């Protein structure tokens, strides 16, 4: 049965209809009414009026109440939310269930930061000028938040962008990925059911890119949150109005170093899971594994054995481990990249072929050329490359030799090896004996260089969406 959503911008009319299709079989699973230039203007006018009228701001107690009820409702509806996310985004049901559980935890984290993260006292009375003074800060919302999201985590990414805005007291307009809007619209509906006035969170879908750009670049936007491709993110940042703050989360080509002394039995299942999770469509998915030459072939063969038995297919089925890529064009692209790597000398240990119009076989490549696209660009598909190395610094140099820097990993039993890798890898995080896609939602999550701008994670996003406002008080009694 198809899911239908009308315009959820109060006072706006529709400008067309967006058809939502399941990436696995192309069947239509829903429709969303889009808005045009007038609808975008209505959403911005409403949100900005809320922000400018301080008497209308939601009290912290109200925000906590809404978030608590939302977390409870999402938890109650977890199974159907997980199934819908799997259906529209292609992530297998077993992983989509985990995503929804993380979304509940993220909502609870927003409550925690709202309760505990306040202003500070600024020391005074330290010299003659500051004698008789007291100073402190309080946090206020930064303004209207515009969030543009990606397809690969259609529930949890919306929570990461929208829930901190609500906690911070900001009106928020959210544009989900055109491939996966259904989970977003449902989540906004749950927020409204939990008591959030509908003007405070307005989801929009558009039929023309010009309307999305109109939304993002408007001078009434206080903060722009973007999750998606580097090409689009940096382009939109260049067009932001003066004064608009932003956070960008793009992708990378996550490197892993496996030292000669690594526990192979421990490492291989972790690397296989993180390399092929959601068909590799994760910004910190394991992509490049630099394995010591004494174990490089064993790492490649071990990953190939695991990949060859992974169940690829319908993401709605509980036994499926790898689902489809988001569009047939992505399957074609990944196949071209793998063919290029094969032609330039890589050995295909397993996979290397399309299984259908929507699915690609989990693929392990051994020692592709450094110039191949699988070596120097984000694959965003179920492809892992293994490269043998002789010296640790050689592996680190190759790992750092790209314009991306996000999360990385090293597997070793030697603390000095781990410390050396931590110090010299270009990364915002180095996992030791853990894969690159490890994340809990309260930790900092930051793409560096072309991989992004700013720091994600619930507490960090919450602070980004606020200003710290100081009061200085002079009194003879102080």
C-alpha positions in Angstrom: 0.0 0.0 0.0 1.4 3.4 -1.0 1.9 6.1 1.6 0.7 9.6 0.7 1.8 12.9 2.3 0.3 16.2 1.5 2.0 19.6 2.0 3.0 20.0 5.7 3.8 23.7 5.5 0.9 25.6 7.2 -0.8 27.9 4.7 1.1 26.6 1.6 -0.3 24.9 -1.5 1.2 22.1 -3.5 3.4 22.5 -6.6 3.4 19.0 -7.8 3.9 15.4 -6.7 7.1 13.5 -5.9 6.8 9.7 -6.5 8.8 7.6 -4.1 10.0 4.2 -5.4 11.6 1.3 -3.6 15.2 1.0 -4.7 15.1 -2.8 -4.7 12.4 -3.4 -7.3 11.3 0.1 -8.5 7.8 -0.3 -7.2 6.0 2.9 -6.2 5.6 3.0 -2.4 4.5 6.5 -1.8 3.9 10.1 -2.9 4.8 13.4 -1.4 3.3 16.7 -2.5 6.0 19.3 -3.3 6.1 23.0 -2.8 7.3 25.7 -5.1 8.7 29.2 -4.6 5.6 30.4 -2.8 5.6 27.4 -0.5 9.3 28.0 0.4 8.6 31.6 1.1 5.6 30.7 3.3 7.8 28.3 5.3 10.5 30.8 5.8 8.2 33.6 6.7 6.5 31.4 9.3 9.7 30.2 10.8 11.4 33.6 10.9 8.3 35.2 12.5 8.5 32.6 15.3 12.2 33.3 15.9 11.8 37.1 15.9 8.9 36.9 18.4 10.6 36.0 21.6 7.3 35.7 23.5 6.5 32.8 21.2 9.6 30.8 22.0 9.0 27.3 23.3 10.0 27.0 27.0 12.6 24.4 27.8 10.1 22.4 29.8 7.8 22.2 26.7 10.7 21.1 24.5 11.6 18.3 27.0 8.0 17.2 27.0 7.8 17.0 23.2 11.1 15.2 22.9 10.1 12.7 25.7 6.8 11.9 24.0 8.4 11.7 20.6 11.0 9.2 21.9 8.2 7.1 23.4 6.1 7.2 20.2 9.1 6.3 18.0 9.9 3.4 20.3 6.3 2.2 20.2 6.3 2.3 16.4 9.9 1.0 16.0 9.0 -2.1 13.9 6.9 -0.3 11.3 9.4 2.6 11.2 12.2 0.2 10.6 10.3 -1.6 7.8 9.4 1.6 6.1 13.0 2.8 6.3 14.2 -0.5 4.8 11.6 -0.3 2.1 12.3 3.3 0.9 16.1 3.4 1.6 17.2 -0.2 0.9 19.1 -0.7 4.2 18.3 -4.3 5.3 15.6 -4.6 8.0 18.0 -5.9 10.6 20.1 -2.7 10.3 17.1 -0.4 9.9 15.8 -1.7 13.3 19.1 -0.7 14.8 18.8 2.7 13.1 15.4 3.3 14.7 16.8 2.3 18.1 19.6 4.8 17.7 17.0 7.4 16.8 15.2 6.9 20.1 18.5 7.2 21.9 19.3 10.4 20.0 16.0 11.9 21.1 16.9 11.1 24.7 20.3 12.6 24.2 18.7 15.8 23.1 16.8 15.9 26.4 20.0 15.2 28.4 21.9 18.1 26.8 18.9 20.4 27.2 18.9 19.6 30.9 22.7 19.8 31.5 24.3 22.1 29.0 24.0 25.7 30.2 25.9 28.9 30.3 29.1 29.7 32.3 30.3 32.4 34.7 33.0 34.7 33.3 35.6 35.6 36.0 35.5 39.2 37.1 37.1 41.1 39.9 40.6 40.1 38.7 41.8 43.6 38.1 40.7 47.2 38.7 38.6 47.4 35.5 36.6 44.3 36.4 36.2 45.1 40.1 32.5 45.3 41.1 31.3 43.3 38.1 29.7 40.0 37.5 29.4 38.3 34.2 27.7 35.1 33.0 26.3 33.6 29.8 23.0 31.9 28.8 22.2 30.0 25.6 19.7 31.2 23.1 18.5 29.7 19.7 20.7 30.8 16.8 17.7 31.4 14.5 15.9 29.5 11.8 17.5 26.1 11.1 17.4 24.7 7.5 18.3 21.0 7.4 19.0 19.2 4.1 19.4 15.5 4.6 20.7 12.4 2.9 19.1 9.1 1.9 21.2 6.5 3.7 19.8 6.8 7.2 16.3 8.2 6.6 15.2 8.1 10.3 18.4 8.8 12.3 19.8 11.6 10.1 16.5 13.5 10.5 16.7 13.0 14.3 20.3 14.3 14.2 19.4 17.4 12.3 15.9 18.2 13.6 15.8 17.1 17.3 18.8 19.3 18.3 17.1 22.2 16.7 14.0 21.6 18.7 16.0 21.2 21.9 17.9 24.4 21.1 14.6 26.3 20.6 15.0 26.9 16.9 12.2 26.7 14.3 13.4 24.2 11.7 12.6 23.5 8.1 13.8 20.1 6.9 14.2 18.9 3.3 14.7 15.1 3.2 16.5 13.4 0.3 14.1 13.0 -2.6 14.7 9.2 -2.6 13.6 8.8 1.1 11.1 11.5 2.2 8.6 9.1 3.8 10.5 8.5 7.0 11.1 12.2 7.5 7.4 13.1 7.0 6.3 10.4 9.4 8.8 11.5 12.0 7.6 15.1 11.7 4.1 13.8 12.1 5.1 12.0 15.3 6.7 15.2 16.6 3.4 17.0 16.1 1.5 14.2 17.7 3.8 14.7 20.7 2.7 18.3 21.0 5.1 20.3 18.9 3.2 23.1 17.2 3.3 22.4 13.5 5.0 25.8 12.6 8.1 24.8 14.6 9.0 21.9 12.2 8.1 22.1 8.6 9.1 19.4 6.1 9.4 20.4 2.5 10.0 18.6 -0.8 10.7 20.4 -4.0 10.3 19.7 -7.7 13.1 22.0 -8.8 16.6 22.5 -7.4 16.1 26.3 -7.7 13.6 26.1 -4.9 15.9 24.1 -2.6 18.6 26.8 -3.3 16.0 29.5 -2.5 15.4 27.8 0.9 19.1 27.4 1.8 20.4 30.8 0.7 17.7 33.0 2.2 19.2 35.6 4.6 16.6 34.7 7.3 18.4 31.3 7.8 20.4 31.3 10.9 22.0 27.8 10.6 22.3 25.5 7.6 22.7 21.7 8.4 23.8 19.6 5.4 24.4 15.9 5.0 25.2 14.7 1.5 27.8 14.9 -1.3 30.8 17.2 -1.1 30.0 18.7 -4.5 26.6 19.9 -3.4 27.5 20.8 0.1 30.4 23.1 -0.8 28.4 24.7 -3.6 25.6 25.6 -1.2 28.0 26.9 1.4 29.4 29.2 -1.2 26.0 30.7 -1.7 24.9 31.2 1.9 23.8 34.6 3.0 26.3 36.6 5.1 26.0 35.6 8.7 24.5 32.1 8.1 26.4 29.5 10.1 26.6 26.0 8.8 27.7 22.4 9.3 28.5 20.1 6.4 28.9 16.3 6.6 30.2 14.7 3.4 31.9 11.5 2.7 35.4 10.0 2.6 37.4 7.0 1.6 37.9 5.5 5.1 41.3 3.9 5.6 42.1 1.0 7.9 45.6 -0.2 8.8 46.0 -3.8 9.8 49.4 -4.4 11.4 51.2 -7.8 11.2 50.3 -8.6 14.8 46.6 -7.9 14.5 44.1 -10.4 15.8 42.7 -11.6 12.5 39.8 -13.6 13.9 38.7 -10.4 15.7 39.3 -8.0 12.8 37.9 -9.8 9.8 34.2 -9.9 10.9 34.4 -6.2 11.9 35.9 -5.2 8.6 33.4 -7.2 6.6 30.4 -5.8 8.4 31.7 -2.2 8.1 32.7 -2.6 4.4 29.4 -4.0 3.2 26.9 -2.5 5.7 24.1 -0.8 3.8 25.9 -1.9 0.6 28.8 0.4 1.4 26.5 3.5 1.3 27.9 5.0 4.5 30.2 8.1 4.7 32.7 6.2 6.9 32.3 2.8 5.4 35.5 0.7 5.3 36.9 1.2 1.8 40.7 1.0 1.9 42.5 -1.6 4.0 46.3 -1.3 4.2 47.4 -4.7 5.4 51.0 -5.7 6.2 52.5 -7.7 3.4 52.9 -10.8 5.6 49.1 -11.0 6.0 47.7 -9.0 3.1 46.6 -12.0 1.1 45.0 -13.6 4.1 43.1 -10.5 4.8 41.8 -10.3 1.2 40.9 -14.0 1.2 39.2 -13.8 4.6 37.1 -10.9 3.6 36.2 -12.6 0.3 35.1 -15.7 2.1 32.7 -13.7 4.3 31.5 -11.5 1.5 30.7 -14.5 -0.8 28.2 -15.9 1.7 26.4 -12.7 2.6 22.8 -12.7 1.6 21.9 -10.0 -1.0 18.4 -9.1 -1.8 15.1 -7.7 -0.6 15.8 -5.3 2.3 12.5 -6.1 3.9 13.4 -9.7 4.6 15.0 -10.3 8.0 17.6 -12.7 6.6 19.0 -10.1 4.1 22.4 -8.7 4.9 23.0 -6.5 1.9 20.3 -4.6 0.1 20.2 -2.6 -3.1 22.0 0.6 -4.0 19.8 3.6 -4.0 19.4 3.9 -7.8 20.2 1.7 -10.8 22.6 4.3 -12.0 24.8 3.8 -8.9 25.0 0.0 -9.7 26.3 0.9 -13.2 28.8 3.4 -11.8 30.2 0.9 -9.2 30.5 -1.8 -11.9 32.5 0.7 -14.1 34.8 1.5 -11.2 35.4 -2.1 -10.4 36.1 -2.9 -14.1 38.6 0.0 -14.2 40.4 -1.4 -11.2 40.5 -4.9 -12.7 41.8 -3.6 -15.9 44.6 -1.7 -14.1 45.8 -4.8 -12.3 43.6 -5.5 -9.3 42.7 -9.0 -8.5 39.0 -9.6 -7.9 38.9 -11.9 -4.8 35.1 -12.1 -4.9 32.2 -10.3 -6.5 32.8 -7.8 -9.2 29.5 -8.1 -10.9 25.9 -6.8 -11.0 23.4 -9.2 -9.5 20.4 -7.3 -10.8 19.4 -3.8 -11.9 19.5 -2.7 -8.2 22.0 -5.0 -6.4 25.8 -5.4 -6.7 27.7 -8.3 -5.4 29.9 -7.5 -2.3 33.3 -7.2 -3.8 36.9 -7.5 -2.5 39.8 -6.2 -4.7 43.4 -7.0 -4.0 46.0 -4.3 -4.7 44.3 -2.0 -7.2 46.3 0.8 -8.7 46.5 4.0 -6.5 45.2 5.9 -9.5 42.0 3.8 -9.9 38.9 5.5 -8.7 38.2 2.9 -6.1 41.5 4.0 -4.5 41.1 7.7 -4.6 37.4 8.5 -4.6 34.5 7.5 -2.3 33.0 4.3 -3.8 29.7 4.5 -1.9 29.1 0.9 -2.8 29.8 -2.6 -1.6 33.5 -2.6 -2.6 36.5 -3.0 -0.3 40.1 -2.8 -1.5 43.1 -4.4 0.2 46.6 -3.0 -0.3 49.8 -4.7 1.0 52.4 -2.5 2.7 55.9 -3.1 4.0 56.4 -0.3 6.6 53.8 1.4 8.8 54.7 4.9 7.7 54.2 3.8 4.0 50.7 2.7 4.9 50.0 6.0 6.7 51.3 8.0 3.8 48.9 6.2 1.4 46.0 6.6 3.9 46.7 10.4 4.1 47.1 10.9 0.3 43.6 12.0 -0.4 41.7 15.3 0.0 39.4 13.6 2.5 39.8 13.0 6.2 37.1 11.5 8.4 37.3 8.4 10.6 40.1 5.9 10.3 41.2 2.7 12.1 44.2 0.6 13.1 44.2 -3.0 14.1 47.2 -4.0 16.3 48.1 -5.6 19.6 51.0 -3.1 20.1 50.2 0.1 21.9 53.1 1.9 20.3 51.8 1.0 16.8 48.4 2.3 17.8 49.8 5.5 19.3 52.0 6.1 16.2 49.0 5.6 13.9 46.8 7.9 16.0 49.4 10.6 15.9 50.1 10.5 12.2 46.8 9.6 10.5 44.9 12.6 9.0 41.6 11.9 10.6 39.1 13.3 13.1 38.9 10.0 14.9 41.2 6.9 14.9 39.6 3.6 16.0 41.9 1.1 17.6 40.8 -2.5 17.0 37.4 -1.2 15.8 36.1 -0.4 12.3 35.8 3.0 10.8 32.0 3.1 10.9 31.8 2.8 14.6 29.7 5.5 16.1 27.6 6.4 19.1 25.4 9.4 18.7 26.8 11.6 21.5 30.4 11.4 20.3 31.9 14.1 18.0 31.6 13.1 14.3 33.5 15.4 12.0 34.7 15.4 8.4 37.9 17.3 7.8 39.2 18.9 4.6 36.8 18.1 1.8 34.9 15.6 4.0 33.0 18.4 5.8 32.9 21.4 8.1 32.0 21.5 11.8 31.4 18.7 14.3 28.3 16.5 14.3 26.9 14.4 17.2 23.9 15.4 19.3 25.7 17.6 21.9 27.8 19.4 19.3 24.9 20.1 16.9 22.9 21.4 19.9 25.6 23.9 20.7 26.0 24.9 17.1 22.3 25.8 16.9 22.6 28.2 19.8 24.5 31.4 20.6 26.1 32.0 24.0 24.8 35.4 25.2 26.7 37.3 27.9 25.4 39.6 30.6 27.8 41.9 32.4 26.5 43.4 35.6 28.1 46.3 37.6 27.2 46.8 41.2 28.8 48.5 44.2 27.6 45.5 46.2 29.8 43.1 44.3 
